[in-house]
């Protein structure tokens, strides 16, 4: 699978009636099985771009093209994860994940769905919290549940909208490592948007920098995995990207 975004434009009308340009001629390409990071400051259009890729928003112009799909498929099976977990508070973890599946027609289908849910909960390390309500989970556990929900239907494409941004430092670093390990095991295509340059370097095989609704540059990251943020080579990439961001502001 290959994703090609060509000259995407997306405008909104603000409360004062003025036009807000969220995307402006935005273009990039993503190869199948890769981990791509899109970095930029708040308001640069990252989340809008992710929603257009997911099909949650329609661009005003330009194109989103998926090539190399399996026969009969128009677009890849896609999971999207946000900064907040978005679990329904009155349902247990398992019941929340069950919403990702068609309504079971019989007991056999219920058993199959239960087995699949427990499989992905085990992958994300919270199989023992399947009967918990969202308020009974820590922030890290809730995000693990949100990730498990994304994995329920075996997606080909996983879209991450700053999914670790609301977590404490210790939990964030631990989940970074676990998410990287999951990606390596599953081999799916992942696109992450973030304003954290260090996070972009940790995950991305390529880091695209966005500003004013467009991709301004691309930085390939050729570091071995698992990546160690304390190594000089890692910090060199962070400085390189930060320098680019600083130059763009001049």
C-alpha positions as CSV (number, residue, x, y, z in Angstrom):
1,X,0.0,0.0,0.0
2,X,1.1,3.5,-0.8
3,X,-0.5,6.8,0.2
4,X,-0.2,9.9,-2.0
5,X,-1.5,13.3,-0.9
6,X,-1.4,15.9,-3.7
7,X,-2.1,19.6,-3.3
8,X,-4.6,19.4,-0.5
9,X,-6.5,22.5,0.4
10,X,-9.0,22.8,3.3
11,X,-10.6,26.1,4.4
12,X,-12.9,26.9,7.4
13,X,-15.0,29.9,8.2
14,X,-14.1,31.4,11.5
15,X,-16.6,32.9,14.0
16,X,-15.9,36.4,12.6
17,X,-16.7,35.2,9.1
18,X,-13.1,35.2,7.9
19,X,-11.6,32.3,6.0
20,X,-9.1,30.1,7.9
21,X,-6.8,28.1,5.7
22,X,-6.0,24.8,7.5
23,X,-4.3,23.1,4.5
24,X,-2.7,24.9,1.6
25,X,-1.3,22.8,-1.2
26,X,-0.3,20.1,1.2
27,X,1.5,17.1,-0.5
28,X,3.5,14.1,0.8
29,X,3.8,10.3,0.1
30,X,3.9,7.5,2.6
31,X,5.0,3.9,1.8
32,X,3.4,0.8,3.2
33,X,4.7,-0.5,6.5
34,X,6.5,2.7,7.4
35,X,6.2,4.8,10.5
36,X,5.9,8.5,9.4
37,X,5.9,11.5,11.8
38,X,4.3,14.8,10.9
39,X,5.6,17.5,13.2
40,X,4.6,21.2,13.7
41,X,3.3,23.7,16.1
42,X,-0.3,23.9,17.2
43,X,-2.6,25.2,14.5
44,X,-0.3,24.3,11.6
45,X,-2.9,21.8,10.1
46,X,-1.6,18.5,11.4
47,X,-4.9,17.2,12.8
48,X,-6.9,18.5,9.8
49,X,-4.5,16.5,7.5
50,X,-4.9,13.4,9.6
51,X,-8.7,13.7,9.4
52,X,-8.6,14.1,5.7
53,X,-6.4,10.9,5.4
54,X,-8.9,9.1,7.6
55,X,-11.8,10.2,5.5
56,X,-13.4,12.1,8.4
57,X,-13.0,15.3,6.5
58,X,-13.3,16.1,2.8
59,X,-10.6,18.4,1.4
60,X,-11.7,21.4,-0.8
61,X,-9.3,20.4,-3.5
62,X,-6.4,18.0,-4.2
63,X,-6.4,14.3,-3.9
64,X,-5.9,11.4,-1.4
65,X,-4.8,8.3,-3.3
66,X,-4.2,4.7,-2.0
67,X,-2.4,2.4,-4.4
68,X,-1.4,-1.3,-4.1
69,X,-4.6,-2.2,-2.2
70,X,-6.0,-5.7,-2.0
71,X,-8.5,-6.6,-4.7
72,X,-12.0,-5.1,-4.0
73,X,-10.7,-2.5,-1.5
74,X,-11.1,1.2,-2.1
75,X,-9.1,2.3,1.0
76,X,-7.2,0.5,3.7
77,X,-8.8,-0.5,7.0
78,X,-8.0,2.4,9.2
79,X,-7.7,3.0,12.9
80,X,-7.4,6.5,14.4
81,X,-6.3,7.3,18.0
82,X,-6.6,10.8,19.5
83,X,-5.0,12.6,22.4
84,X,-8.0,11.8,24.7
85,X,-9.1,8.1,24.9
86,X,-12.7,8.8,23.9
87,X,-14.0,5.7,25.7
88,X,-17.7,5.8,26.5
89,X,-17.8,6.2,30.3
90,X,-20.8,3.9,31.0
91,X,-19.3,0.9,29.2
92,X,-16.5,-1.4,30.3
93,X,-13.3,-1.7,28.4
94,X,-14.5,-4.8,26.7
95,X,-17.9,-3.3,25.8
96,X,-16.1,-0.2,24.4
97,X,-14.0,-2.4,22.1
98,X,-17.0,-4.5,21.1
99,X,-18.4,-1.4,19.4
100,X,-15.6,-1.8,16.8
101,X,-17.3,-5.0,15.5
102,X,-20.6,-5.6,13.8
103,X,-23.4,-6.6,16.1
104,X,-23.1,-10.4,16.7
105,X,-25.9,-12.5,15.3
106,X,-25.4,-15.5,17.5
107,X,-23.5,-16.9,20.5
108,X,-20.7,-18.2,18.2
109,X,-20.0,-14.7,16.9
110,X,-20.1,-13.3,20.5
111,X,-17.4,-15.8,21.5
112,X,-15.3,-15.0,18.5
113,X,-15.5,-11.2,19.2
114,X,-14.7,-11.8,22.9
115,X,-11.6,-13.8,21.8
116,X,-10.4,-11.0,19.5
117,X,-10.9,-8.3,22.1
118,X,-8.9,-10.3,24.7
119,X,-6.2,-10.8,22.1
120,X,-5.7,-7.1,21.4
121,X,-6.0,-6.2,25.1
122,X,-3.2,-8.7,25.8
123,X,-1.1,-7.1,23.1
124,X,-1.5,-3.7,24.8
125,X,-1.0,-5.1,28.3
126,X,-4.4,-4.6,29.9
127,X,-6.2,-7.9,29.5
128,X,-6.8,-7.9,33.2
129,X,-8.8,-4.7,33.0
130,X,-11.4,-5.8,30.4
131,X,-14.3,-5.4,32.9
132,X,-13.1,-2.0,34.2
133,X,-15.0,1.2,33.5
134,X,-12.9,4.1,32.0
135,X,-12.9,6.1,35.3
136,X,-11.2,3.1,37.0
137,X,-8.2,3.3,34.6
138,X,-5.1,5.4,34.8
139,X,-4.4,7.7,31.9
140,X,-1.9,5.2,30.5
141,X,-4.3,2.3,30.8
142,X,-7.1,4.3,29.1
143,X,-4.8,5.1,26.2
144,X,-3.8,1.4,25.9
145,X,-7.5,0.6,25.7
146,X,-7.9,3.3,23.0
147,X,-5.0,1.7,21.1
148,X,-6.5,-1.8,21.5
149,X,-9.8,-0.5,20.1
150,X,-7.9,0.7,17.0
151,X,-6.3,-2.7,16.6
152,X,-9.5,-4.7,16.9
153,X,-10.2,-4.8,13.2
154,X,-6.6,-5.5,12.1
155,X,-6.0,-2.1,10.4
156,X,-3.6,-1.7,7.6
157,X,-3.2,2.0,8.5
158,X,-3.0,3.5,12.0
159,X,-3.3,7.2,12.5
160,X,-2.1,8.8,15.7
161,X,-3.1,12.3,16.7
162,X,-0.7,13.1,19.6
163,X,-1.9,10.1,21.5
164,X,0.7,10.4,24.3
165,X,0.5,14.2,24.8
166,X,-1.7,14.1,27.9
167,X,0.3,11.5,29.8
168,X,2.9,12.1,32.4
169,X,6.6,11.8,31.4
170,X,7.2,8.3,32.8
171,X,4.1,6.8,31.2
172,X,4.7,8.6,28.0
173,X,8.2,7.2,27.6
174,X,7.1,3.6,28.5
175,X,4.2,3.7,26.0
176,X,6.5,5.1,23.3
177,X,8.7,2.0,23.6
178,X,5.6,-0.3,23.6
179,X,4.0,1.4,20.6
180,X,7.3,1.1,18.6
181,X,7.5,-2.6,19.5
182,X,3.9,-3.2,18.4
183,X,4.5,-1.5,15.1
184,X,7.6,-3.7,14.5
185,X,5.6,-6.8,15.3
186,X,2.5,-5.9,13.2
187,X,4.2,-4.3,10.2
188,X,1.3,-1.9,9.6
189,X,1.6,1.6,8.2
190,X,1.6,4.3,11.0
191,X,1.3,8.1,10.7
192,X,1.8,10.1,13.8
193,X,1.2,13.9,14.2
194,X,3.0,15.6,17.1
195,X,4.4,18.9,18.2
196,X,7.1,17.1,20.1
197,X,10.3,17.0,18.0
198,X,11.9,14.3,20.2
199,X,8.8,12.1,19.8
200,X,8.9,12.6,16.0
201,X,12.6,11.5,15.9
202,X,11.9,8.5,18.2
203,X,9.2,7.1,15.9
204,X,9.6,8.5,12.4
205,X,11.5,6.9,9.6
206,X,10.8,10.2,8.0
207,X,9.7,13.4,9.7
208,X,7.7,15.9,7.7
209,X,7.6,19.5,9.1
210,X,4.3,21.4,8.6
211,X,3.8,25.1,8.8
212,X,0.8,27.2,7.7
213,X,-1.0,24.2,6.3
214,X,1.7,22.9,4.1
215,X,4.6,20.5,4.3
216,X,7.8,22.6,4.3
217,X,10.5,19.9,4.5
218,X,11.3,16.3,5.0
219,X,14.0,14.9,7.3
220,X,14.8,11.2,6.9
221,X,15.9,9.6,10.2
222,X,18.3,6.6,9.8
223,X,18.7,5.5,13.4
224,X,18.7,1.9,14.4
225,X,15.8,0.6,16.5
226,X,15.0,0.5,19.3
227,X,16.0,4.2,19.4
228,X,17.8,5.7,22.4
229,X,17.0,9.3,23.1
230,X,20.1,9.8,25.2
231,X,22.5,9.0,22.3
232,X,24.3,11.9,20.6
233,X,23.1,10.8,17.2
234,X,19.5,11.0,18.4
235,X,20.0,14.5,19.7
236,X,21.7,15.6,16.5
237,X,18.5,14.8,14.6
238,X,16.5,16.8,17.1
239,X,18.8,19.8,16.7
240,X,18.6,19.5,12.9
241,X,14.9,19.6,12.9
242,X,14.8,22.4,15.5
243,X,17.2,24.4,13.4
244,X,14.8,23.9,10.4
245,X,11.9,25.1,12.5
246,X,13.9,28.2,13.6
247,X,14.8,29.0,10.0
248,X,11.2,28.7,8.9
249,X,10.2,31.4,11.4
250,X,12.7,34.0,10.1
